[in-house]
Structure formats: structure tokens, C-alpha cells
């Protein structure tokens, strides 16, 4: 080792320092370090070991490493896995990193050896050196006693060593100090100063370890004292029980017992709660189990056992409250009043479970609140949207940390009555995962035959839910499990007509918004024509939420003008709406005013109401290809195939080229391609558009149609007729072709809509074509008999896409 400078592979250490003349083994996993070891083994087995400044650096550069390390000899390498090895090294010399000249495929640098600083003989064997050695041995002995785990051979080496430099390196290698402190020892070339630094670190470590032992002793003493107190308290309790004496602090338990007796529960429930009180009495002071039992009893005693509100059963009073709070919704009101009448005749009857199904914003939640007012019941609302855990309904076992009752029991406790109205909002949006199915947990809650003894996991005693009036709300029945749906009475809330929206705006929404914005009737007037225009051109919904937001916008604009000064009263007419609400977002751009070939107005149902949906057909020379576009579902694609097959069976009657399916390409398109569409009720519209395009005959203007078609040309009934006809009226349609089987559904349609539209009931596609095409293609079979009185009936379509159903 005569060289003082040479190039050598470098291995960066993380949280580890190697000292000269020390043997050490460690594991290596980084590929760059493994390659450095392999290169060293191929040469002279020498490698430069240097510590990283930051342990988290995975690809160190020169600035990430300390400047001083140890040139070491690799004595052994053992491969553990494909990506890790264990290496044993022997430190040889201190060295300083001069320049890192290679970083790939492994680190290699130019290093300079740091010679040991020689001490004069007088200093090396003087009294100061001897005193420093003795101090070091003493401090290391104290460290060994405090830290523990120091092997005997290490202690012996320290006692026998008289070389200052070696002793400092040996102690630094074998004690637990920070890597930065070890690096300071390594960088010191003077043996005397190096040993002094070791002494400084040993003094600090001994102080820290002493404080740790002192804190451990205090904790141990406190635990022993607490255990001793618990044992003594238990012994005192046992002796008092043997002597028949009562504890002075037994007031809490007596309070629990008296409160339980005052609830007048069933024998089994009272026995269960008293057993819980006895369990508290047997627990030692400060016991965690006693705290659980106290929390359980507190929750049980807060329940409104045997507390009920006096139900208002006067049907006329309830009718006035419902009519005051809501316009329309006659079916819902009649069903609720029927329930009140039944309760008036049989006050001991069971509570009902009603499910209000309808689009957003039609008043499902608000009607439930009005029912609570009308019946004088306490109201508790539970939002079930997104609930995925069964424990949310049934609660958690009381032994779990942070356990609590389910939402049903919590709502009853919050209402303060055992006969409240529980509003279960958004029941169609329940979820399920590995924690259970909350919809299944609701089966018992919403079953009037079982819920008289509902058991919550937390309470563990039966709770009578038979007196509770449950009202649930949903936007659709398709996502509600069938067993749960079977337990509820379904009441459907349809879309509001424009006339109903107008009355709701005049009677409820506009006065409410004027009050909220501080406006008086003498300051703002909105004409009926303006309200109709807002409903028609600024909203497109089944309910009235967007309408209320638009009216709020008008009120805010009015506030701004009144605050700015110059006006004392603002009148809003239809022509002023652009200044208050901006550009009209909805305009009807349909082919209703002119006759066209291959374009038919179909009628669609969506969750926000009815819509007009055009069907466009183009026929071109080709090879018989059929192209379908417009984001169609499988059912709708099958409707196109059925309509096409139906027309092929009638080519002679309709005057269509018999070979059209071979030499003509047909493209059927439904506009608004970004909106998913599905359902069978566009069948007759598709067949009519195909016939028009293949025969080059025009479709009558101001006409719309809906109905499912079969291969034999029969027209089947459809659902959502009320919403579809309102969409037709809103879009300027004058005549609507409907299946003859749906004539009975016209009874459910608003009188305004029935008076404004001409309905043509049909049974076959021949009747549809005779009514729709300008020039009849077969013997006329037009059925425009007037609709007078029909039997009340209503159906809805199932199994169709919730996005846009035909």
C-alpha cells in the first residue's frame, strides 16, 4: 500500500459507517453497488466504503456522499437472492474522496489515503493520555450497563486496549450513536482528539439512557400502583358483599336501576338491562369494560320508550295542510288521506310503508314533510344514498370500539317518539360491498309483519317499529331489490305539466324567493307570460328545482336594480327575460311545421320527463347494408330489425321495391348521439320513417308517435304516456299516434294536454301509415274516434335504459 492516490470502486452506505481495522458484514441490494463489488472482486478486492448524507437517496452522486470513507478489503461475498448479496469486509485505511469520475455502471472515484497523525512519545504515554483512557473505559462501562446487550469480548477488548486511535474506532463501531456522529469520528485523524470526541458522545448517550430508564421506572411504578389499587378495591368489594354492606358510591347504579324500572319495558328487556348494571358493579374501578356498559345503558335509556305523540287523524284538517303546502299531486294526497281514514277507523292498526317514486324535483321529500305536519308526527330523515354497510342500518356490536346504534334506532332516539314519520330518502341508491348489503337489512325494518320486534345489534333488545310511518323516496324502481320493493306500496309521482308549474311558481316558488330576497309585492311583479316563457325556454325538467333557481336569479337582478336606485318597482314581462336570465338555452328546432321524407318525430321518456326524439332514415344505392347510429341500446337495435322485417313482408302492399334489401343501403340515425337511447317504443316511428324513405312519401307535419311494433305489424302498448304527451305539446305537435291499448291511460293525462292534442289510437302498422303518410299507401284505416271516458289504468315500462327510453 505505498500508493496514496488511486482509482477504486465506490460503494455508498446508508446509515452505516465502516472504521479501519474493523470487520463488518452487511447486505447490498442496489444494482449499482452489486456491480461495484463484482468489479472489485475481479481486481484486488479493494473497495471504498463511504456513507451517504441522506438515507433516502437511491442513486447517489458525489455531492450526496461524505468526503471521508474507508478503503476496505472484501473478505467474502454470499449471494442471498437474485437481487441481493451479503458481503463481509475488513476496513484498512481512512481515505478522502477527491473526485467521482464514473457513475455508470457503478461508482468509481479517485481517493487519497489519510495517514494517522503520529503523537509524540511523551504525549502518547503521558498522564493526560492515561487519564483519557481511564475515563473512556469508565464511560463505556456505564454505557454497557445502561444499554445492555454488549458482548463480553467487546468489553474485554476495551479494557485491554491502549492504542488511542484503535480504541476510538472500536468503540464507535460497537455503540449505537447517530451516523453523523460516527462520521465525525471517522474524519478525525488525531487519535487523541478522536478519543475525546468518543468520550463526549458517551457522556451524552449515558445521560439519554439514564433518562429513559428513569421514565421506564416511573411508568412501571404507576402500573404497579394501579394494579395494587384494583386488587384492593376488588378485595374490599368482595368483603362488602360477604358482609351484606352497600358501597357509599353506589348511587350511580341505583340511578340506573330506578330509570330502568321507570321505562316499564317487557320483562326480558328489563332483565337484560339490569344484568348490564350488575356487570358494572362487578367491574374494578376504571375498567374499560365498565365504560362500555355505561355507554350502552346511556344509549338505551335515551330511547323514547313508550313515548308517543298524539296523532292527528282529522282527514279534512290534513287535506287543508297538504293542499296548502303542495299544488297538484292528487293521487299522493288521496292515498295519504285514505291511510288517515283507515287509522281513524282502527287506531291500533300497523304503520304503513309508502314509497314515493318519481323524477328529481317533483316534491317527494317535501310531501313527506307535509305528511308529518298533517298527522302531527315527529319527523326524522335518513339519507340512504351511498350507504354501503349493513351496520349503518342494524348498528355495531357494543363490544367494538366506537360502536353505536344503527340509523333507524338513532333516528327514533333523535325524534323523541316511538311513532315518528321516518323518511328514508334515496332508497334506490343503496350500495353493497364486502361489509354486507344494507338493502337486505331493511327487509325486516320495512316489513309490517316483522318490525314489531326489530333487534338492533347495539341495543340487543327488541324495538317496536310497527307504530312508525315509513315513507321512502326513489327516482327509479329499477335499482331497488325486488324483495324490498315488494314490502312497500308504490306511489308514482309524474312530471308536472307546464300549467302545474305555472301555478306552483305563482303560489309557492315566487313568493318564497321574494321573501328570501327581501322583496315586496309592490316592488316586483312577474307576469304570467314571463313565467310561462321561463318554464318553456329556460327549464327542461320534470320538477321545479331549476325553475326556482331561475326565479331566484330574477329576484337577485331586481335587488341589484332597486339598490342601484332610480326605480321603485320592477315589472318583468316576457320581452324582459333576456336582460334578467340571458340567452334562452332551450329552443324547439323540430320538423313539425313542414312535411319531409324519412323524418319522424318519436316520443321518448327520461328520468327528467318526456322528450321529442327524431328518427331519420336515408336510403342510398348500395348492397343492402343497414347502418344504425345514435348511441342505441340492444333493444332499440332489435326494434329497427323488427320494423325492417315487418316492411319486407308488406312490400307489394306498400309499393316498395321487392329487391330493396339487396340493392339499397339504409342508414337509420337518432340525433343527439351523445345521449344513450334504448327501449322498444320507437318501433312504429322507425317503421314509418323507413316506409317514407323507401317510397319517397312525405310525413304529415305536426305529428308524433309512440308504440312498439311486432313482426306481424301489431302495435303494442308502451309506458310513460303522460310525460311523452307533455313533451309533444311543449314542442308544438298537434297529433299524436298512440297504441290502442294505451287509450285507458289517457285518463291519467292532464286535461290541458288532452284538450290541446289530437290522439289517434292504432292497432296495426297499416293504420299508422295511413295516418302518418301524406299519400295513403294502403286502404285507409284511420281511427280518430274521440276519447271520452276510459277505465283508469297505468303501466310503466320495465327493463329499459335509465338514460333515454323510447
C-alpha positions, 0 to 999 in steps of 0.5 A, a space after each residue: 500500500 505505498 500508493 496514496 492516490 488511486 482509482 477504486 470502486 465506490 460503494 455508498 452506505 446508508 446509515 452505516 459507517 465502516 472504521 479501519 481495522 474493523 470487520 463488518 458484514 452487511 447486505 447490498 441490494 442496489 444494482 449499482 453497488 452489486 456491480 461495484 463489488 463484482 468489479 472489485 472482486 475481479 481486481 484486488 478486492 479493494 473497495 471504498 466504503 463511504 456513507 451517504 448524507 441522506 438515507 433516502 437517496 437511491 442513486 447517489 452522486 458525489 455531492 450526496 456522499 461524505 468526503 471521508 470513507 474507508 478503503 476496505 478489503 472484501 473478505 467474502 461475498 454470499 449471494 442471498 437472492 437474485 437481487 441481493 448479496 451479503 458481503 463481509 469486509 475488513 476496513 484498512 485505511 481512512 481515505 478522502 474522496 477527491 473526485 467521482 469520475 464514473 457513475 455508470 455502471 457503478 461508482 468509481 472515484 479517485 481517493 487519497 489515503 489519510 495517514 494517522 497523525 503520529 503523537 509524540 512519545 511523551 504525549 502518547 504515554 503521558 498522564 493526560 493520555 492515561 487519564 483519557 483512557 481511564 475515563 473512556 473505559 469508565 464511560 463505556 462501562 456505564 454505557 454497557 450497563 445502561 444499554 445492555 446487550 454488549 458482548 463480553 469480548 467487546 468489553 474485554 477488548 476495551 479494557 485491554 486496549 491502549 492504542 488511542 486511535 484503535 480504541 476510538 474506532 472500536 468503540 464507535 463501531 460497537 455503540 449505537 450513536 447517530 451516523 453523523 456522529 460516527 462520521 465525525 469520528 471517522 474524519 478525525 485523524 488525531 487519535 487523541 482528539 478522536 478519543 475525546 470526541 468518543 468520550 463526549 458522545 458517551 457522556 451524552 448517550 449515558 445521560 439519554 439512557 439514564 433518562 429513559 430508564 428513569 421514565 421506564 421506572 416511573 411508568 412501571 411504578 404507576 402500573 404497579 400502583 394501579 394494579 395494587 389499587 384494583 386488587 384492593 378495591 376488588 378485595 374490599 368489594 368482595 368483603 362488602 358483599 360477604 358482609 351484606 354492606 352497600 358501597 357509599 358510591 353506589 348511587 350511580 347504579 341505583 340511578 340506573 336501576 330506578 330509570 330502568 324500572 321507570 321505562 316499564 319495558 317487557 320483562 326480558 328487556 328489563 332483565 337484560 338491562 339490569 344484568 348490564 348494571 350488575 356487570 358494572 358493579 362487578 367491574 374494578 374501578 376504571 375498567 374499560 369494560 365498565 365504560 362500555 356498559 355505561 355507554 350502552 345503558 346511556 344509549 338505551 335509556 335515551 330511547 323514547 320508550 313508550 313515548 308517543 305523540 298524539 296523532 292527528 287523524 282529522 282527514 279534512 284538517 290534513 287535506 287543508 295542510 297538504 293542499 296548502 303546502 303542495 299544488 297538484 299531486 292528487 293521487 299522493 294526497 288521496 292515498 295519504 288521506 285514505 291511510 288517515 281514514 283507515 287509522 281513524 277507523 282502527 287506531 291500533 292498526 300497523 304503520 304503513 310503508 309508502 314509497 314515493 317514486 318519481 323524477 328529481 324535483 317533483 316534491 317527494 321529500 317535501 310531501 313527506 314533510 307535509 305528511 308529518 305536519 298533517 298527522 302531527 308526527 315527529 319527523 326524522 330523515 335518513 339519507 340512504 344514498 351511498 350507504 354501503 354497510 349493513 351496520 349503518 342500518 342494524 348498528 355495531 356490536 357494543 363490544 367494538 370500539 366506537 360502536 353505536 346504534 344503527 340509523 333507524 334506532 338513532 333516528 327514533 332516539 333523535 325524534 323523541 317518539 316511538 311513532 315518528 314519520 321516518 323518511 328514508 330518502 334515496 332508497 334506490 341508491 343503496 350500495 353493497 360491498 364486502 361489509 354486507 348489503 344494507 338493502 337486505 337489512 331493511 327487509 325486516 325494518 320495512 316489513 309490517 309483519 316483522 318490525 314489531 320486534 326489530 333487534 338492533 345489534 347495539 341495543 340487543 333488545 327488541 324495538 317496536 317499529 310497527 307504530 312508525 310511518 315509513 315513507 321512502 323516496 326513489 327516482 327509479 324502481 329499477 335499482 331497488 331489490 325486488 324483495 324490498 320493493 315488494 314490502 312497500 306500496 308504490 306511489 308514482 309521482 309524474 312530471 308536472 305539466 307546464 300549467 302545474 308549474 305555472 301555478 306552483 311558481 305563482 303560489 309557492 316558488 315566487 313568493 318564497 324567493 321574494 321573501 328570501 330576497 327581501 322583496 315586496 309585492 309592490 316592488 316586483 311583479 312577474 307576469 304570467 307570460 314571463 313565467 310561462 316563457 321561463 318554464 318553456 325556454 329556460 327549464 327542461 325538467 320534470 320538477 321545479 328545482 331549476 325553475 326556482 333557481 331561475 326565479 331566484 336569479 330574477 329576484 337577485 337582478 331586481 335587488 341589484 336594480 332597486 339598490 342601484 336606485 332610480 326605480 321603485 318597482 320592477 315589472 318583468 314581462 316576457 320581452 324582459 327575460 333576456 336582460 334578467 336570465 340571458 340567452 334562452 338555452 332551450 329552443 324547439 328546432 323540430 320538423 313539425 311545421 313542414 312535411 319531409 321524407 324519412 323524418 319522424 318525430 318519436 316520443 321518448 321518456 327520461 328520468 327528467 320527463 318526456 322528450 321529442 326524439 327524431 328518427 331519420 332514415 336515408 336510403 342510398 344505392 348500395 348492397 343492402 347494408 343497414 347502418 344504425 347510429 345514435 348511441 342505441 341500446 340492444 333493444 332499440 337495435 332489435 326494434 329497427 330489425 323488427 320494423 325492417 322485417 315487418 316492411 319486407 313482408 308488406 312490400 307489394 302492399 306498400 309499393 316498395 321495391 321487392 329487391 330493396 334489401 339487396 340493392 339499397 343501403 339504409 342508414 337509420 340515425 337518432 340525433 343527439 348521439 351523445 345521449 344513450 337511447 334504448 327501449 322498444 317504443 320507437 318501433 312504429 316511428 322507425 317503421 314509418 320513417 323507413 316506409 317514407 324513405 323507401 317510397 319517397 312519401 312525405 310525413 304529415 307535419 305536426 305529428 308524433 308517435 309512440 308504440 312498439 311494433 311486432 313482426 306481424 305489424 301489431 302495435 303494442 302498448 308502451 309506458 310513460 304516456 303522460 310525460 311523452 304527451 307533455 313533451 309533444 305539446 311543449 314542442 308544438 305537435 298537434 297529433 299524436 299516434 298512440 297504441 290502442 291499448 294505451 287509450 285507458 291511460 289517457 285518463 291519467 293525462 292532464 286535461 290541458 294536454 288532452 284538450 290541446 292534442 289530437 290522439 289517434 289510437 292504432 292497432 296495426 302498422 297499416 293504420 299508422 301509415 295511413 295516418 302518418 303518410 301524406 299519400 295513403 299507401 294502403 286502404 285507409 284505416 284511420 281511427 280518430 274516434 274521440 276519447 271520452 271516458 276510459 277505465 283508469 289504468 297505468 303501466 310503466 315500462 320495465 327493463 329499459 335504459 335509465 338514460 333515454 327510453 323510447 
